[in-house]
Amino acid sequence: MLAHSSGIIGFPLRLLARENYERMVKLKGVRSVGLITGEEKIIPPQARWFSCTVEAMPSDRKVEFVAVDEIQLCADPERGHVFTDRLLNARGRSETLFLGAETIAPLLKTLIRDIEIDTRPRLSSLTYTGHMRLSRLPARTAIVAFSMAEVYAIAELIRRKRGGCAVVMGQLSPRTRNAQVALYQNREVDYLVATDAIGMGLNMDIRHIAFANITKFDGHRNRLLTPAEAAQIAGRAGRGTQDGTFGTTGECPPFPEGMVEAIETHHFEPLPFLWWRNSKLNFASPKALYASLCQKPPERCLKSAAPASDLLALSALMQNATVQKLAHTPARTQLLWEVCQIPDFRKLGEDSHIRLCEQIFTLLAQKGHLPSAWMKSRLANLEQLEGDIDVLMQRLMGIRTWSYVSARADWVENAAHWRNHTLRLEDALSDVLHERLTTRFVDKRAASLARRLEEADTTPLLSAITRTGEVSVEGHAVGHMRGFSFIPDPDAAQSDQKLILKAARRAARNQIPYRVSQFLQTPDTEIMLNLQNGALTWQGDTIAQLRAGADVLHPVIDVFDAEFLEPGQKEKIWQRLMTFIEVYIHKELAPLFRARKSRCRSTLAAWPDAYTGRKGGGQRYHIFPHFPPLPDMH
């Protein structure tokens, strides 16, 4: 497009229009490039190239080049009639380009005489891998579901099993969506959970697509995905020359017979028809307008689109007495239609949207603009930044409505102020929503550990046990050593315990031998014996238990079992403790050993009471109170 002196390109998403606008600005400068979407309009006086949403493409601006992306959306039940209108009527003076799936090619040849079809094959392959449990999905996987409830449930499970995921849904603002995508692209998480919104506008490092379902609600009924729809989603795996894989997960049923082959070979049935609605409208009156919108298609391969929200709003408002009185001229009828075309972002129900359109039209017809005081009252409840994910998303949908309204400079009093205000508010809510999503669905410590555990087979984990016994893996504290036993971090969520134990086991491979070696070299002064209960401690932690043997000179040492200790290591610990106890007994019972050496009973008779085990009146006691007393040698 930029090779031409002027041009317009229409994208299916506001996000894509904004991204390509920014790319064009870098190449041609901010004064030469415009952005036109429902919610944003940046139109410098000297602008020659325009990035637009398909719905917002200007029909009155003549340019050398026109392009429409994802033209196969002419077959979309909700938006198809808009794409079909651009297909039939949008033309550049020098060149017109339609980009999309090959499934629309036969109909393009039918509808547009002398059109040239240029096919570009996919450079990478897609391979079906069958069903895989969620806990077994490889890193760099996107899991696709078709409802918010399903997305949330899967995201919670991924957080517990793999540390977290990014979340992408159609309800997210472009700013929130970009922030979530960056979370994934920057490898802060290795998993993405998304609705079918992932099917367009996202070129990411995704290696595997896992379908959690293969049915979706299309606004009218639950139905099976078509092979082309499934391929659009599966095609997010791999890009360019990098191959990708796809499969199912969770409770998703198997793909129907033939669908896998169609996706792998990229061969799909041609589209049988396109959706159409008349765009040459009669504004003589609301009734005349409605009749022109309901005209029959001019070609057999075109089908009349089902009534969209704008037509439903017009049909209802035509019956309103106030609207009938106000829409008494062609200009007012055109205004009524423009108001009816405000998108129903809020999705609060048909009646709610119709009432909003009525209020806006009435104010515009009576006052000529929407007063600032009225705008302020409508935005008041949307300016709060508190609330959970669902509340914030609903507020963002409301803000999008007012961004759309504010973008009409001829509708709003002090339009520049309200346009900037709604955009700033959308940014603020988007940032808070991203934070809420990340807090709920990402445990950064667990995600980092999960990723490094995946890589540890080829790259050793960086792990350490400090002098105080704190265990860290890859810089993340995962718990403490108590003697030779690992105690997971009590602050970690219970759901993360398996992951932490797995990380700790990897750390123990290198660190436990070092800790055992440290103990074997420790001086006797750092090993403690509790004379009351026989506990043997090191660095304040009990590692073994002393219990009675044949006599006080021959106690038994039980080294505590520890998950990470190998039998040979445990034997060395036992030998070190035996050495400690032998030294301890020889020191404390030195007279007894001297007596044994001299075999002299008189020496035994001369022992102080503390060693003979006798106290006045024949009462017995001993140096280890819970052991059997010394044998009576008198």
C-alpha positions in Angstrom: 0.0 0.0 0.0 2.7 2.5 0.9 4.2 2.1 -2.6 1.1 4.0 -3.8 0.5 7.7 -3.3 -2.5 7.0 -1.1 -4.4 4.1 0.3 -6.9 2.6 2.7 -6.6 -0.9 4.3 -9.4 -2.5 6.4 -8.7 -5.0 9.2 -11.1 -7.2 11.0 -9.9 -6.0 14.5 -9.3 -2.7 16.1 -6.1 -4.1 17.5 -4.8 -4.9 14.1 -5.8 -1.5 12.8 -3.9 0.2 15.6 -0.8 -2.0 15.3 -0.5 -1.3 11.5 -1.2 2.4 12.0 1.9 2.5 14.3 4.0 0.6 11.8 2.9 3.0 9.0 3.7 6.0 11.2 7.3 4.8 11.7 7.7 4.5 7.9 5.8 7.6 6.7 5.5 9.9 9.7 2.6 10.9 11.9 1.3 13.6 9.6 0.9 11.3 6.6 -1.0 8.4 8.3 -4.5 8.2 9.7 -6.3 5.7 12.0 -10.1 5.2 11.6 -11.9 2.8 13.9 -15.2 3.0 15.7 -13.5 4.2 18.9 -10.5 6.1 17.5 -10.2 8.7 14.7 -6.8 10.2 14.0 -7.1 12.1 10.7 -4.3 14.6 10.1 -5.1 17.1 7.3 -2.3 15.8 5.1 -2.9 12.1 5.7 -2.6 9.9 2.6 -2.6 6.4 4.1 -5.3 5.1 6.4 -5.4 2.0 8.7 -9.1 1.2 9.5 -11.4 -1.4 10.9 -13.5 -2.8 8.0 -16.6 -1.3 9.4 -15.0 2.1 9.6 -13.5 2.2 6.1 -14.5 5.6 4.6 -16.5 5.2 1.4 -16.2 8.9 0.4 -12.4 9.1 0.3 -10.9 8.4 -3.1 -7.4 6.7 -2.9 -5.1 4.9 -5.2 -5.0 1.6 -3.3 -7.7 -0.2 -1.2 -7.2 -3.5 0.7 -9.4 -5.7 2.9 -7.9 -8.3 5.2 -9.6 -11.6 6.0 -12.1 -11.2 3.2 -13.5 -14.7 3.9 -15.4 -13.1 6.8 -18.0 -12.2 4.1 -19.4 -15.6 5.3 -19.5 -14.6 9.0 -23.1 -14.6 10.2 -22.7 -11.4 12.3 -20.3 -9.2 10.3 -20.3 -10.8 6.9 -22.6 -8.3 5.2 -20.1 -5.5 6.0 -17.2 -7.4 4.4 -19.4 -8.3 1.4 -20.2 -4.6 1.0 -16.5 -3.8 0.9 -15.9 -6.6 -1.5 -18.5 -5.3 -3.9 -18.1 -1.6 -3.5 -14.6 -0.6 -2.1 -12.2 0.1 -4.9 -8.8 1.8 -5.3 -8.2 3.9 -8.4 -5.1 1.9 -9.2 -5.3 -1.3 -7.3 -7.7 -3.2 -5.0 -6.5 -6.2 -2.9 -8.5 -8.7 -1.0 -6.6 -10.9 1.5 -8.0 -14.1 2.9 -8.6 -17.8 2.8 -8.7 -19.7 -0.5 -12.2 -20.9 0.3 -13.7 -17.7 -1.0 -11.9 -17.8 -4.3 -14.7 -19.4 -6.4 -17.2 -16.7 -5.2 -14.7 -13.9 -5.9 -14.5 -15.1 -9.5 -18.3 -15.2 -9.7 -18.9 -11.7 -8.2 -15.9 -9.8 -9.6 -15.1 -9.9 -13.3 -11.5 -10.3 -14.3 -10.2 -10.7 -10.8 -6.8 -12.3 -10.5 -6.3 -14.9 -7.8 -2.8 -15.3 -6.4 -2.3 -18.2 -3.9 0.5 -18.3 -1.3 1.0 -21.8 0.2 1.6 -22.2 3.9 5.4 -22.6 4.4 5.1 -24.8 7.5 3.1 -28.0 8.2 0.5 -28.7 10.9 0.4 -32.2 12.5 -2.4 -33.7 14.6 -1.1 -35.2 17.9 -4.4 -36.5 19.3 -5.6 -36.1 22.9 -3.3 -34.9 25.7 -4.0 -34.3 29.4 -3.8 -30.7 30.5 -1.0 -31.5 32.9 1.0 -33.1 30.0 0.8 -30.3 27.5 4.2 -29.1 26.3 5.5 -25.6 26.9 4.5 -22.9 24.4 1.0 -24.3 24.1 -2.3 -22.3 23.6 -5.4 -23.9 24.9 -8.6 -22.8 23.2 -12.0 -22.8 24.8 -15.3 -21.1 23.7 -16.7 -19.6 26.9 -15.4 -17.3 29.7 -16.3 -19.9 32.3 -14.3 -22.6 30.5 -11.3 -20.2 30.0 -11.3 -19.4 33.7 -11.5 -23.0 34.8 -8.6 -24.1 32.5 -6.5 -21.1 33.5 -6.9 -22.0 37.2 -5.8 -25.5 36.5 -2.8 -24.4 34.4 -1.8 -22.1 37.3 -1.9 -25.0 39.7 -0.1 -27.5 37.4 2.3 -25.2 35.6 2.6 -21.9 37.4 0.3 -19.8 35.3 -0.8 -18.6 31.9 -1.8 -15.6 29.9 -5.4 -15.1 29.0 -6.8 -13.7 25.7 -10.5 -13.1 25.1 -12.5 -11.0 22.7 -13.9 -8.9 25.6 -10.4 -7.6 26.4 -9.4 -4.2 25.3 -6.5 -4.0 22.8 -4.2 -2.7 25.6 -5.0 -5.6 28.0 -4.8 -8.1 25.2 -1.3 -6.8 24.2 -0.2 -6.9 27.9 -1.3 -10.5 28.2 0.3 -11.4 24.9 3.6 -9.8 26.1 3.4 -11.9 29.3 3.5 -15.0 27.1 5.9 -13.7 24.5 8.4 -12.6 27.1 8.3 -16.2 28.5 7.1 -15.1 31.9 4.6 -17.9 31.3 4.7 -20.8 28.9 0.9 -21.3 28.3 -1.9 -19.2 26.8 -5.6 -19.8 27.4 -7.8 -18.1 24.9 -11.2 -18.1 23.1 -11.3 -18.3 19.4 -10.3 -14.6 19.4 -6.8 -16.1 19.1 -7.7 -17.1 15.5 -7.0 -13.6 14.2 -4.4 -10.9 14.7 -2.0 -12.9 16.9 1.4 -14.0 15.4 3.1 -15.6 18.4 5.6 -18.2 19.4 3.0 -21.0 19.7 4.1 -24.5 19.0 1.0 -26.4 19.9 -2.8 -25.6 19.9 -4.9 -27.7 22.3 -8.7 -27.6 21.7 -10.7 -27.8 25.0 -13.8 -28.0 22.9 -14.8 -28.2 19.2 -18.3 -26.7 19.5 -19.2 -23.0 19.9 -22.3 -20.9 20.4 -22.6 -18.7 17.3 -25.2 -16.3 18.7 -28.1 -18.6 17.8 -27.1 -22.2 18.6 -24.3 -24.5 19.7 -22.6 -26.0 16.7 -19.6 -27.9 15.6 -16.6 -25.9 14.3 -16.2 -26.1 10.5 -12.9 -27.5 9.3 -11.9 -24.0 8.1 -12.7 -22.4 11.5 -10.7 -25.1 13.3 -7.8 -24.6 10.9 -7.9 -20.8 11.4 -7.3 -21.5 15.1 -4.9 -24.5 14.7 -2.9 -22.4 12.3 -1.7 -20.2 15.2 0.7 -23.1 15.9 4.0 -22.7 14.0 4.3 -19.7 11.7 6.5 -18.9 8.8 8.8 -21.9 8.3 8.3 -23.3 11.8 6.0 -26.4 12.0 3.2 -26.7 14.5 1.0 -29.3 16.1 -2.6 -29.4 17.3 -4.8 -31.7 19.2 -7.4 -32.0 22.0 -7.3 -31.8 25.7 -9.5 -32.0 28.8 -13.0 -33.4 28.0 -12.9 -32.4 24.3 -14.3 -35.1 22.1 -12.2 -36.4 19.1 -12.2 -34.4 15.9 -14.8 -35.7 13.4 -13.6 -38.0 10.7 -12.1 -36.1 7.8 -11.5 -32.8 9.7 -8.0 -33.7 10.8 -7.0 -34.5 7.2 -8.6 -31.3 6.0 -6.6 -29.2 8.5 -3.3 -31.0 7.9 -3.6 -30.8 4.1 -5.3 -27.4 4.2 -8.0 -28.4 1.8 -11.5 -27.1 2.6 -14.9 -26.9 0.9 -15.4 -23.6 -0.9 -17.8 -21.1 0.7 -21.3 -21.8 -0.6 -22.6 -18.2 -0.2 -21.8 -14.8 1.3 -24.0 -12.7 3.6 -25.3 -9.4 2.1 -27.3 -6.3 3.1 -28.1 -3.4 0.9 -25.9 -0.4 1.4 -27.7 2.0 -1.0 -30.2 3.4 1.5 -33.3 5.5 1.2 -33.4 8.1 4.0 -36.7 9.7 3.0 -38.3 8.3 6.2 -37.6 5.6 8.8 -40.0 3.3 7.0 -38.3 3.9 3.6 -34.9 3.3 5.3 -36.1 0.0 6.8 -37.5 -1.1 3.5 -34.2 -0.4 1.6 -32.3 -2.3 4.3 -34.5 -5.3 3.7 -34.1 -5.6 -0.1 -33.3 -9.0 -1.5 -29.8 -9.8 -2.7 -29.0 -9.2 -6.4 -27.1 -12.5 -6.8 -27.9 -16.1 -6.1 -24.6 -16.6 -4.2 -25.6 -13.8 -1.8 -27.9 -14.4 1.2 -29.8 -11.8 3.2 -28.1 -11.2 6.5 -30.0 -11.9 9.7 -31.1 -8.7 11.4 -28.1 -7.2 13.3 -28.4 -5.0 16.4 -28.6 -1.9 14.3 -31.5 -3.1 12.3 -33.2 -4.4 15.4 -32.8 -1.0 17.0 -34.2 0.8 14.0 -37.2 -1.5 13.9 -38.0 -0.9 17.5 -37.4 2.9 17.4 -39.6 3.3 14.4 -42.5 2.4 16.7 -41.6 5.0 19.2 -43.8 8.1 19.1 -41.1 10.6 20.1 -38.7 9.2 17.6 -41.4 9.3 14.9 -41.9 13.0 15.5 -38.2 13.8 15.6 -37.2 11.7 12.5 -39.3 13.8 10.1 -36.6 14.7 7.5 -34.0 12.7 5.5 -31.2 14.3 7.6 -32.9 13.2 10.8 -33.6 9.7 9.4 -29.9 9.4 8.5 -29.0 10.6 12.0 -31.3 7.9 13.5 -29.6 5.2 11.4 -26.1 6.4 12.5 -27.2 6.2 16.2 -28.7 2.7 15.6 -25.3 1.7 14.3 -23.6 2.3 17.7 -22.2 -1.2 18.5 -23.7 -3.1 21.3 -20.4 -3.5 23.2 -22.1 -3.9 26.6 -24.2 -7.0 25.7 -26.7 -6.2 28.4 -29.7 -7.2 26.3 -31.5 -5.8 23.3 -33.9 -3.6 25.3 -31.0 -1.9 27.1 -29.2 -1.0 23.9 -32.4 0.3 22.2 -33.1 2.6 25.2 -29.6 3.9 25.0 -30.0 4.6 21.3 -33.3 6.4 21.9 -31.8 8.7 24.5 -28.8 9.6 22.3 -31.0 10.2 19.2 -33.5 12.3 21.2 -30.7 14.5 22.7 -29.0 15.0 19.3 -32.3 15.8 17.6 -33.5 18.3 20.3 -30.2 19.9 21.4 -27.9 19.3 18.5 -25.3 17.6 20.7 -24.8 15.5 23.8 -24.2 17.9 26.7 -21.0 17.5 28.8 -23.1 17.2 32.0 -25.0 14.3 30.5 -21.8 12.6 29.3 -20.3 13.0 32.8 -23.3 11.4 34.4 -23.2 8.4 32.0 -19.5 7.9 32.7 -19.6 8.3 36.5 -20.2 4.6 37.3 -17.5 3.5 34.8 -14.6 5.5 36.4 -14.1 3.2 39.3 -11.0 1.0 39.2 -12.1 -1.5 41.9 -13.7 -4.8 41.2 -13.0 -8.3 40.0 -12.2 -9.4 36.4 -15.8 -9.7 35.2 -16.7 -6.3 36.7 -13.7 -4.6 35.0 -14.4 -6.2 31.7 -18.0 -5.0 31.8 -16.8 -1.5 32.6 -14.5 -1.6 29.6 -17.3 -2.6 27.4 -19.2 0.4 28.6 -16.2 2.7 28.0 -15.9 1.4 24.5 -19.5 2.5 23.8 -18.7 6.1 25.0 -15.4 6.0 23.1 -17.4 5.3 20.0 -19.8 8.1 20.7 -17.0 10.6 21.6 -15.2 9.8 18.4 -18.2 11.6 16.6 -17.0 15.2 17.0 -20.4 16.4 15.6 -22.3 14.6 18.3 -20.6 15.6 21.6 -20.1 18.9 23.3 -16.4 19.4 23.9 -15.7 16.3 21.9 -11.9 16.4 22.2 -12.1 16.4 26.0 -14.5 13.4 26.1 -12.5 11.5 23.5 -9.3 11.9 25.5 -11.1 11.2 28.8 -12.6 7.9 27.5 -9.3 6.8 26.0 -7.4 7.5 29.3 -10.1 5.7 31.3 -9.9 2.7 28.9 -6.1 2.6 29.4 -6.5 2.8 33.2 -9.1 0.1 33.4 -7.1 -2.0 30.9 -4.0 -1.8 33.1 -5.9 -2.8 36.2 -7.6 -5.7 34.4 -4.2 -7.0 33.2 -3.0 -6.8 36.8 -6.1 -8.7 38.0 -5.7 -11.4 35.4 -2.0 -11.8 36.2 -2.6 -11.9 39.9 -5.3 -14.6 39.5 -3.8 -16.8 36.8 0.0 -16.4 37.2 2.3 -17.5 40.1 5.6 -16.1 38.7 7.7 -18.2 41.0 5.9 -21.4 40.1 5.9 -20.5 36.4 9.6 -19.9 36.4 10.3 -23.1 38.3 8.0 -25.1 35.9 9.9 -23.7 32.9 13.3 -24.5 34.3 12.2 -27.9 35.4 11.2 -28.6 31.7 14.7 -27.4 30.6 16.7 -29.1 33.4 17.3 -32.3 31.5 19.8 -30.4 29.3 20.6 -27.4 31.6 21.3 -28.0 35.3 19.2 -26.1 37.8 20.9 -23.4 39.7 20.1 -24.4 43.3 21.6 -23.7 46.7 21.0 -24.4 50.4 22.1 -21.5 52.6 23.8 -21.9 56.0 20.4 -21.2 57.6 18.9 -24.1 55.6 16.9 -22.0 53.1 16.5 -23.8 49.8 16.5 -21.8 46.6 16.1 -22.9 43.0 16.8 -20.5 40.1 16.7 -17.7 42.6 13.3 -18.6 44.0 13.0 -19.6 47.7 11.1 -23.0 47.8 11.4 -24.0 51.4 13.9 -24.9 54.2 16.0 -27.9 55.2 15.3 -29.2 58.6 18.2 -31.5 59.2 18.1 -33.6 56.0 14.4 -33.2 55.5 12.8 -30.6 53.1 10.0 -28.5 54.4 8.1 -26.7 51.5 7.6 -22.9 51.8 4.5 -22.5 54.0 3.6 -19.3 52.1 3.2 -21.2 48.8 -0.3 -22.0 47.8 -1.2 -25.6 48.6 -1.8 -26.2 44.9 1.9 -25.4 44.3 3.3 -28.0 46.7 3.9 -30.7 44.1 5.8 -28.3 41.8 7.9 -27.0 44.8 8.7 -30.6 45.8 9.7 -31.4 42.2 12.0 -28.4 42.1 13.4 -29.2 45.5 14.2 -32.8 44.4 16.1 -31.4 41.5 18.0 -29.1 43.9 18.7 -32.0 46.3 20.5 -33.9 43.6 23.4 -31.5 43.9 22.9 -30.0 47.3 22.2 -33.0 49.6 25.6 -34.6 49.0 27.2 -31.2 49.9 25.0 -31.0 53.1 25.9 -34.5 54.1 29.6 -33.7 53.6 29.2 -30.6 55.7 27.7 -32.6 58.5 30.4 -35.3 58.4 33.0 -32.5 58.9 31.2 -30.7 61.5 32.9 -30.5 65.0 31.3 -32.3 67.9 30.5 -28.9 69.5 27.8 -28.4 66.8 26.1 -31.7 67.5 23.8 -31.6 70.6 22.4 -34.4 72.7 19.2 -33.8 74.7 19.7 -35.8 77.9 16.0 -35.8 78.6 14.6 -37.3 75.4 17.7 -38.6 73.6 17.3 -36.3 70.6 20.4 -35.7 68.5 20.3 -32.3 66.8 22.5 -30.4 64.3 22.1 -26.7 63.5 19.0 -26.8 65.8 17.2 -29.6 63.9 16.7 -33.1 65.1 18.3 -35.6 62.8 18.4 -38.8 64.9 17.1 -40.4 68.1 19.1 -42.1 70.8 17.4 -45.1 72.4 18.3 -47.7 75.0 20.6 -50.5 74.0 22.0 -53.4 76.0 23.3 -50.9 78.6 24.2 -47.2 78.8 27.5 -47.8 77.2 25.9 -49.2 74.1 22.9 -47.0 73.0 21.2 -47.4 69.7 21.1 -44.5 67.2 18.1 -44.2 64.8 18.8 -41.7 61.9 15.6 -40.2 60.8 14.4 -41.1 57.3 14.6 -38.1 54.8 13.1 -38.1 51.4 16.3 -37.0 49.6 18.8 -39.2 51.6 20.3 -42.2 49.8 21.1 -45.3 51.9 24.8 -44.8 51.7 24.5 -41.2 52.9 22.3 -42.3 55.8 24.9 -44.9 56.8 27.6 -42.2 56.8 25.5 -39.9 59.0 24.9 -42.9 61.4 28.7 -43.6 61.6 29.4 -39.9 62.3 26.8 -39.9 65.2 28.2 -43.1 66.6 31.6 -41.5 66.7 30.1 -38.5 68.5 28.3 -40.7 71.0 31.3 -42.8 71.7 33.4 -39.7 72.4 30.6 -38.3 74.6 30.3 -41.5 76.7 34.0 -41.8 77.1 34.2 -38.3 78.3 31.2 -38.4 80.7 31.9 -41.9 82.0 35.6 -41.8 82.0 35.9 -43.3 85.6 33.9 -46.4 84.4 36.2 -46.9 81.5 39.3 -46.5 83.7 37.8 -49.1 86.0 37.2 -51.5 83.2 40.7 -51.0 82.1 42.1 -51.7 85.6 39.4 -54.3 86.3 39.4 -52.9 89.8 36.2 -53.2 91.8 37.6 -50.9 94.5 37.6 -48.1 92.0 33.9 -48.8 91.2 33.1 -48.6 94.9 34.8 -45.3 95.2 32.6 -43.7 92.3 30.7 -40.6 93.2 27.0 -41.2 93.4 26.4 -39.5 90.1 28.2 -42.3 88.3 27.3 -45.4 90.4 23.6 -44.8 89.9 22.9 -44.8 93.6 21.7 -42.2 95.9 21.3 -42.3 99.6 18.9 -45.1 100.8 19.6 -47.2 97.7 17.5 -45.0 95.3 18.8 -45.4 91.7 19.2 -42.9 88.9 21.5 -42.5 85.8 23.1 -40.1 83.5 20.5 -40.8 80.7 17.3 -40.7 82.6 15.3 -42.7 80.0 17.9 -45.5 79.7 18.2 -48.6 81.8 20.5 -48.0 84.8 24.0 -49.2 85.0 24.3 -52.9 85.9 24.8 -53.4 89.7 28.5 -54.3 90.0 28.8 -54.4 93.8 
